[in-house]
Amino acid sequence: MKRVYSDIVGDLFHVGHINMFKQAREYGDYLIVGVHSDKTVESYKRRPIISENDRYEIVKNCKLVDEVIIDAPLIITQDYIKENKIDIIIHGDDNLFSENYKIPIEMGIMKYTKYTKGISTSEIIERIKK
């Protein structure tokens, strides 16, 4: 069994998240999604609108996801990969290189999914403001 991992914020869960999960599943048999905590997300962007506990529950109940890791780390280490028996790590192609994924890139296990244009949490927030 090939275990695929992707990490997300998952705020204002939308079709872009679903599209990423569908594409991620093409790389393996078992999809693990790490969801970042509110504190982690606030460290590099804004506070999520949906609380972390609600985001964990939303992702846990997505039928495309086999396992959820709560309070997922931003930086993926070799220990984290081994501990969670991860074979492939997936991220959207909107961010092709990030220090957060340096180890999986070096290990050759980093793959990218096509980013869904026209839908993001930031875009949804802007629509609401207008």
N, C-alpha and C positions, 0 to 999 in steps of 0.2 A: 504494500500500500504506500502510495506517495502522499506525503503530508505537505500541504500548501499553507503558507501563512501570509496574512496581510494585516497591516495595522491601520486603524482609522480613528477619527474623532467621532464620526457618525451623528453629528448634530443635524437637526432637521432632516432626518433620514429621507433620502430621495432616490429617484431612478438612477442617478449616477452611481450611487452605492451598489444598487442591484446589478447594474451593468458590469461593474468591477468584479463583483462576486461571481457572476456568470462566467466571465472571462478567466478568472482565477481558477475556477473549477476545471477548466480545460487542461490545466497543468498537472492535475493529480486527482486522487480519489477522496481526499479528506480535507476540508477547508477549516482552518483555524483563523479566527479574526481576533486580533488584539485591539481592545478599545481603550483609548487614552483617558485618564482621569481629568476632571476639571482643572486640578492644580497643574498637571502636566501641560494641558492645552494653553492655560493662561500664561505659562512660562514663555511661549513663543507667538501667541496671537491673542485673540479676545477670549473672554469667558464664554463657554458654550451656553446656548439658550436652553437646551434640554439638559437636565441634570445627568451626571454620570450614571447614577443608578438606573434612571429611565433609559439612557442610551444602551447600557449593558443589557437590559431586558428586551429592548427593541431588537437588537442584533441577535440575541439568543433565540428569539422567536422567528427569525428569518429562516425559511426552510432550506436555503442554499448554504447555510452555515452549520457545520458539525460541532464546533467547539468555540467558546468565547474565553479569551483571557482578559480578565478585568485589570485595570490600571497597568496597561501595557507600557513598556519603556519606549522612549523616543529613539534611543540608540540601541541597535540590534548588535549584541555581542555574540561571540562564539559560544560562550557558556549558555546564553539564552537559547540559541539554536539547538545545541545538544540537549539541554534540559527539556525542551518541548518537542524533540525529535522532528525538527523541521527539515524538509528536503528542498523546498523552493520557497523563495520570498517574492511576493508580488507587490507592485506599487503602480499607480497611474503614471503614464508617460508625460505628465505635466511637470514632473520633478525628476529628471533623469539622473542627477547625481546629488546626493545629500550626504553629509558626514554621518547622518543617522544610519545609512546603509553601506557604509564603507566596508565593513567586514563581509557581508554577503556578496557585495560586488567583487571583492578580492577572492572570495571562495568560488565565484562563478555560479552562484545559485540565485542571483537576482534576475527577475524577469519583469517586464512591464506590460500593463494593459492599456488599451486605448482609452484616453480620458474622454468622458462624455461632455461635449461642448454645449454650452447654453444652459447648464444646470450645475449649480454649486450652492452651498449654504450661503456664501457671501452674496451671490446673485439673488437668492431668495430674500435675504435680508434687505437688499437694496430695493427690490420690487415692493416689499411691504412698506418701506419708508416712503416710496413715491405714492 
